[in-house]
């Protein structure tokens, strides 16, 4: 993988393989800042997935959305080129 787009493409493939519904909100400046790259639903469970690349960290807005999602009973996953291989196992363990 050479860029964040590659991580996103790998996440899409894994989500499709697991039959997980997802959408990717358009960040055009009108929405709430810090929304994860992927909004997913698996077996009635809300999952937010944020993708990163090259050691990038969550922004303060993303940290806030992460805390809110977890407090509401959802799951937040941060996926990068180093841990993408664990995503399928993590999603499989949630069913």
matplotlib code that plots the C-alpha trace (Angstrom):
import matplotlib.pyplot as plt

x = [0.0, 1.3, -1.4, -4.6, -6.7, -5.2, -6.3, -9.8, -10.0, -8.9, -11.5, -14.2, -13.2, -13.3, -16.7, -18.1, -16.7, -18.4, -21.7, -21.5, -23.6, -21.5, -21.5, -18.7, -20.0, -18.9, -16.9, -17.8, -17.7, -21.4, -21.4, -20.1, -16.3, -14.5, -17.1, -15.3, -14.5, -16.9, -20.3, -21.2, -23.9, -23.3, -26.0, -27.6, -24.3, -23.0, -19.4, -17.4, -14.1, -11.5, -8.6, -5.1, -1.8, 1.9, 1.6, -1.2, -3.1, -6.8, -7.6, -9.1, -12.5, -12.1, -11.1, -14.3, -16.5, -14.8, -15.6, -19.2, -19.7, -18.3, -20.4, -23.5, -22.6, -21.1, -17.7, -14.9, -12.0, -9.0, -7.4, -4.1, -1.6, -0.1, -3.3, -5.5, -4.9, -6.6, -9.8, -11.5, -10.8, -12.2, -15.4, -15.8, -15.5, -18.4, -21.0]
y = [0.0, 3.4, 5.8, 6.2, 5.4, 1.9, 1.4, 2.6, 0.2, -2.7, -1.8, -1.8, -5.2, -6.7, -5.1, -6.5, -10.0, -9.9, -8.6, -5.5, -2.4, 0.8, 4.2, 6.8, 10.3, 13.2, 15.6, 18.9, 21.1, 21.0, 18.0, 17.4, 17.4, 14.2, 11.8, 8.5, 7.5, 4.5, 4.4, 0.7, -1.6, -5.2, -7.2, -4.1, -2.8, 0.7, 0.7, 3.7, 3.1, 5.8, 5.0, 6.4, 6.0, 6.7, 7.2, 9.8, 10.2, 11.0, 14.7, 16.3, 16.2, 12.6, 11.8, 13.6, 11.6, 8.4, 9.1, 9.9, 6.8, 4.5, 6.3, 5.6, 1.9, 1.9, 0.6, 2.8, 1.2, 3.1, 1.1, 1.8, -0.1, -1.8, -3.3, -3.8, -7.5, -7.6, -6.0, -9.2, -11.0, -8.1, -7.9, -11.7, -11.6, -9.1, -11.4]
z = [0.0, -1.0, 0.1, 2.2, -0.9, -0.9, 2.7, 1.8, -1.1, 1.1, 3.7, 1.0, -0.1, 3.4, 4.2, 1.0, 1.8, 5.2, 3.7, 5.8, 4.8, 4.5, 3.2, 2.9, 3.9, 1.7, 3.7, 1.9, 5.0, 5.7, 8.0, 11.5, 11.5, 12.4, 11.0, 10.2, 6.6, 6.7, 8.4, 8.7, 10.1, 10.9, 12.6, 14.0, 15.4, 14.4, 13.3, 12.3, 10.5, 10.0, 7.6, 8.0, 6.3, 7.1, 10.8, 10.6, 13.8, 14.6, 14.6, 17.7, 15.9, 15.1, 18.7, 19.8, 17.4, 18.5, 22.1, 21.2, 19.1, 21.8, 24.5, 22.4, 22.2, 18.8, 17.6, 16.3, 14.4, 13.1, 10.3, 8.6, 6.3, 9.3, 10.9, 7.8, 8.1, 11.4, 10.2, 8.9, 12.1, 14.2, 12.1, 12.3, 16.1, 16.3, 14.8]

ax = plt.figure().add_subplot(projection="3d")
ax.plot(x, y, z, "-o")
ax.set_aspect("equal")
plt.show()
